[in-house]
Amino acid sequence: MSHHTTDYIGKPTNRVDGPAKVAGTAKYAAEFNVPNLLYGYVVSSPIAKGKITKIDAAPVLALPGVHQVFSHENVPSLAWLDRSYKDDVAPGGSPFRPLHDAEIKFSLQPVALVVADTFELARYAASILHIEYEEVAHETELAKHLDEAYEPGRGKTGYKPPKSRGNFGKGWKEGVAHMEAQYSHHAQHHNPMEMFASTVEWLGDKNLNIYDKTQGAFNSQQYVMKIFGLSKDQARVISKYTGGGFGSGLRPQYQLFLAVLASLELQRSVRVSLTREQMFSFGHRPETLQHVALATAADGSLTGINHVAVAETSQFEDFTENVVGWSGTLYDCQNVELGYRLSKLDVFSPLDMRAPGAASGSIALEIAMDEMAYAAGLDPLEFRIRNYSDFDQAQNLPYSSKALRKCYAEGAAKFGWEKRTAEPGSMKDGNLLVGWGMGGGIWDASKMPATVKASLDADGHLTVSSGTNDIGTGTYTIMTQIAAQSMGLPLEAVTFVLGDTTLPQSPLQGGSWTAASVGNSVVEACSKLGEALLKQAQQMDHPAFKDAKIEDVEFANGQLRLRADDTQAVVLRDLVQASGEPKIEAENSTVLAKLEMLKPPKYSMHAHNAVFVEVKVDPELMTVHVTRVVNAVAAGRILNPKTARSQVLGSVVWGISSALMEESVMDHRFGRYMNHNYAEYHVPVNADIHDIDVVFVSEEDDKVNPLGVKGLGEVGLLGVAAAVANAIYHATGKRVRDLPVTIDKLL
Amino acid sequence: MNSFTFTQATAVADAVQANAAHDDAAYIGGGTNLIDLMKENVARPTHLIGLKKLGLDAIENLPDGGLRLGALATNADTAWHPEVEKRYPLLNQAILAGASPQLRNMATDGGNLMQRTRCYYFYDLATPCNKREPGSGCSAIGGYNRVCGILGTSDQCIATHPSDMCVALAALDTTVRVSGPNGERTIKFEDFHRLPGDQPERDNTLEPGELITGLDLPAKGFEKNFSYLKLRDRTSYAFALVSVAAALELDGDTIKDARLALGGVAHKPWRDKEAEAMLVGQPATADTFRRVAAKVLAPAKGYGANTFKIELAKRAIVRALKQATEMNQLVDTDAFQNSNP
């Protein structure tokens, strides 16, 4: 990239989509007011298990303005096979089919859709729809079903069962210091600000424009195509803006199915949006119960690691995530025993939620590491450094790069860790107990095949497009930066377009892979566009470029010019104008990227972080405040320090939330989450958040991908909750292993 | 939400009359709780009577040295009223501990008394609740009752009154002024809200159709020694697990007069006059406060998830009385605002 003069990569850059969002011109799925729109309201099951015995739709249908009540009794014949209902990230098993039959599988299951002229009428009509149920006993309590837990297979794309190595029993015996404990955390729901909604615009003849809240427009498209037998052209999915996802938009949610069903049946445009309560009716971070045992030799080196997790899943799918695998990678140890099991409950299938698996596993591992450090008489940071992994023992591969040492050093220096006194309760600020704790984590640096088109018009404006998403991560901005730098154009001369299935295909936005996947493809597409522009220059009989190869030229100041003599230049828009075409465009090829996916990796590619947390605890009231956090992150090249910092700030806030307040509380008598609203599902408010310092340590990596980026969506969350719990221990001497650490657990 | 009709009242008599003319009518002030209840189908009034044009939003000095809060004054205007800030700082603190600025800008003082419990089961039509549907049962007993009451509960209901403002109003011996079909009357604050007993559907002692017109604060505001301490799961926009309004009149180190009211623990702001009497004549020491706290919580009963509130309430009482004595008025949050190195 060295030949470019318009250097945007690595510079703090404001969000290009910021003005539209602030001014309210950015439209979300439920805001497309297409003509003659009908409104659907979802009726949810009050019971967790059983069946519907009667639906009395007649009084509702008699209301003027009500068009239809859809339920299992009148849904037309749709795709029959399970695989038609499987989306790109469906776990193994049999996907839930909305309104398929009378069976109730979980509380808040959608049982009917009332469609009316107005939202208000649909909501009222739904409230008087009389449905009778026959209830049967449900099971929702994980702790009561540990005996039935089983090892899941490789159902979900990307999931690998954890691999043990060495002999933990031997390692345990060799150890001179030991720890062993149980950890737990409860279910969490993503609860993005924007609730799930689909506006389906009926264009006639089964042609639909589907405005959907999703993290993957193509995933939604495939899903409705297969179920409703639509062609690609008939099912165009558009998702330009997403008001938060956190993983909840990875799978198509049932409002998409219901809105498309109603639109096709009524041959009208239909919108279905969920309520906040209904945001608790689908995927969530599964509750896990975990066991960790560690042993160390006299020098503090780990002689054995044992980490076993049991997680909930639904009766119909095996939702799997990597909870314990990280424990075999993050620290150096010969004897590692890992286990991961699922137990089926009468709940909806869990779903990936920011740093899925790792967020849960790091709670147990990183509190355990703190406990082990105390048992071994070592400082928690020093203990981690003594067990630093310079080689990925789990994959038996060298790291493509790993700057975790720098995270430890720079994070600790910024925090002032060296002033920490080890004894719990030994640090004070006036009457308040002060606690300093730390943690950290590891996340995959992935890259998926993604297609990007770069198109230069006769005004010299570059439009770069790809059907990816921006769930608030900054995709619009970083792709604009990359493209502008690649073509030597100012940011204003570049527009990045996303979120539409008529654009080149991209993977859904998840796994922290968008920056690497789409970002590198933007470079490739721009490079191909550069070749096309050079060819055009050569066709124009430009003597300077006659024999020039692509290596001989550069793009700068809106010009194509010779590297050796930058006075030899041609303005880019002149090239387009001379071509006689409205634009010159090029698309990258994903052939190599797809082949790359099939080959065994040569390197272990991961992002890392180290988190340092200060809490202050009132010694009588036991109120906890997280007063300072330093999160040092090694994630390869940072494309935009401003949006990157925002990502990590959000992660830290979420970590504090997980540590202190956030949980979906189920009443097992009803099999129902009871705190299903923003007032009672607690996440931090501004007053809960104090100093957060984000440090990006330098990490150059020419092996992970050409841009050297590792992605930032998840890594910042890791270790934060554990570090808070560890800091609380340091302040109070109380070791709480069941998160969140609410006030009642400290009294 | 049901369909409903709406009329805007311009005089108290009209409002009361409109109420009598409809079955299932409801008064609406700021609507910050009623609209939620209607959306959730917990409340289904067929007619709403708007109160915002009644006036009744003035805050005025009374001849006896007290202060009258118009029922339609907003919580925000009340908290920041110079007379309230100067003479009733306990009330100012309590109001500001509640809800969020946006809600306080809408919510009215009369409406604050009328807000209903935030017990999860009351809001979820899929679960039994005696308060919402008398005779259906109490799901909170034996269920997720972390937010529920520990004092004055019954086997029919363990819900709490969610207000912060009302805890201070109870401590300050406020009088509630009401108008109804049978004319005007006043209700002592301690008699306004009621315990659930076997009629948990009744939150208060208002007769059908009665409308709160104002709140009269007596002259004594305990502006020298007071504290409103609220403990909750996050620093703002969360209902109290336990809150304490403490007000003292001191003569040197000796307590001459005391008020103590608790929020988040009962179906009404919980005031224990015997405990207050125990404080009078005693030295304002931690020892005294601990004895009083033990006395207040002696009749408390935990229901599992909320049993911790008994110990938390004791500690909160001691702390609030200590803060009132020393007047180091650091609300929980403020203590951390400037503590970073």
Interface residues (C-beta under 8 A of the other chain):
Chain A: P46 I47 S107 E120 R123 Y124 S127 G416 D429 L432 K616 D618 E620 L621 T623 H625 T627 R628 L660 M661 V665 D667 R669 F670 R672 M674 N675 H676 N677 A679 E680 H682 V683 P684 V685 N686 A687 D688 H690 D691 T742 I743 D744 L747
Chain B: M1 N2 S3 N41 R118 Y120 Y121 Y123 D124 L125 A126 T127 S139 G142 G143 Y144 R146 V147 L231 D233 R234 T235 S236 Y237 A238 F239 L241 F308 E311 L312 R315 A316 V318 R319 D332 T333 A335 F336 S339 N340 P341
